[in-house]
Amino acid sequence: MAPVLVAANADQIIQVSGRPLSAQAEETSAAAGHLICDDAVFLHDFASPAPAARHFASRWLSAALVAAARRGRNYRDVLAGLVEEADASYRSAAERQDLSPADRRLTIMFSGYTEDDFIVNAFVSNFRSFAKAGAAGEARDRFSLHVERSISRTNGNPGVIHLIGESGALADPDEQALREMLLRRSPAETIRQKALAIVRAIAARPGQNGPIPAALATARLDHADPLAPLTGDARHPTEERGALLNRVDLSSAAAGVATPPRDAAALPKVHRNAPCPCGSGKRYRDCHRPADVAAPRPA
């Protein structure tokens, strides 16, 4: 199962997938990407064993996220809605029935920043129990949700590291080196190269799927501008497809409000960097976000 490694700190979240990013790997650009909710912005990706399973999961995931928003547009509502959608549609899909029990396994990981400035990692899985480290097995009938939020806000958090796809595959020295980079707030490219080296080393170990291509799917979520379009590594010609990383905007602003009210109390709450739902074209933080509303004018 191709690993997905995420490293996060107060500056950025960097995601590296063990799947190749190439003209023949459309499932990568269709699956990995950007999820925007009213109160959080995420990178997301998934781990699934066989190529046939990955192809199906990549086409299923975007539609499932949109359907999940029917429950609500805050990130916890979206994630809970995704579990419901996975239980209903992923489990029963005809294409999935042709897969072996092992190949039906799926874990989706979300890593992002909340509106109140915490780092969140969330996992939706039908085979891994995140309540018990390392616990995994064949695909179950139902999906489960596990959400972790950083203890402190981003500036007080030294970093978060998560790996899905290969249980126990992150060696202690590699984890320590990566954590030190996050703590020192090393440049994004330094962290990305270390993450790439770790993923390649995992894939090359005995019992894994063997060496993986040099061009891998990577993405970076900028804490200072989390709504900026996500791209891969443009210096590698095949990684330019990273600019096509999927963007699923489930925010209330994206849903559209035909004639939104101008009263801040009546406007839906959205991420501070999202367009203000009043229709001004400004970011919410610079417009109707309550904390930024100007003091009342004197009578």
SULFEN-V876164 format. One record per backbone hydrogen bond with DSSP energy under -1.0 kcal/mol. CO is the residue of the C=O (numbers start at 1). NH is the residue of the N-H. Records with the same first field share a line. If there is no record, write none. Layout:
CO: NH / NH
//
This chain:
3: 18
4: 164
5: 16
6: 162
7: 14
8: 160
11: 223
12: 9
13: 221
14: 7
15: 219
16: 5
19: 217
22: 25
25: 28
26: 30
27: 31
28: 32
29: 246
32: 246
33: 44
34: 248
35: 42
36: 250
39: 115
40: 37
41: 113
42: 35
43: 111
44: 33
45: 109
47: 107
50: 54
51: 55
52: 56
53: 57
54: 58
55: 59
56: 60
57: 61
60: 64
61: 65
62: 66
63: 67
64: 68
67: 70
68: 71
73: 38
74: 78
75: 79
76: 80
77: 81
78: 82
79: 83
80: 84
81: 85
82: 86
83: 87
84: 88
85: 89
86: 91
89: 93
93: 97
96: 99
101: 139
102: 105
106: 126
107: 47
108: 124
109: 45
110: 122
111: 43
112: 120
113: 41
114: 117
117: 154
118: 114
119: 150
120: 112
121: 148
122: 110
123: 146
124: 108
125: 144
126: 140
132: 135
135: 129
144: 125
146: 123
148: 121
153: 156
154: 157
160: 8
162: 6
164: 4
166: 169
171: 175
172: 176
173: 177
174: 178
175: 179
176: 180
177: 181
178: 182
179: 183
180: 184
181: 186
187: 191
188: 192
189: 193
190: 194
191: 195
192: 196
193: 197
194: 198
195: 199
196: 200
197: 201
198: 202
199: 203
200: 204
202: 205
203: 210
205: 208
215: 21
217: 17
219: 15
221: 13
225: 228
233: 236
238: 241
239: 242
240: 243
241: 244
242: 245
246: 34
248: 36
251: 255
263: 266
271: 274
272: 285
274: 284
276: 279
282: 276
283: 286
284: 287 / 289
289: 292
290: 293
//
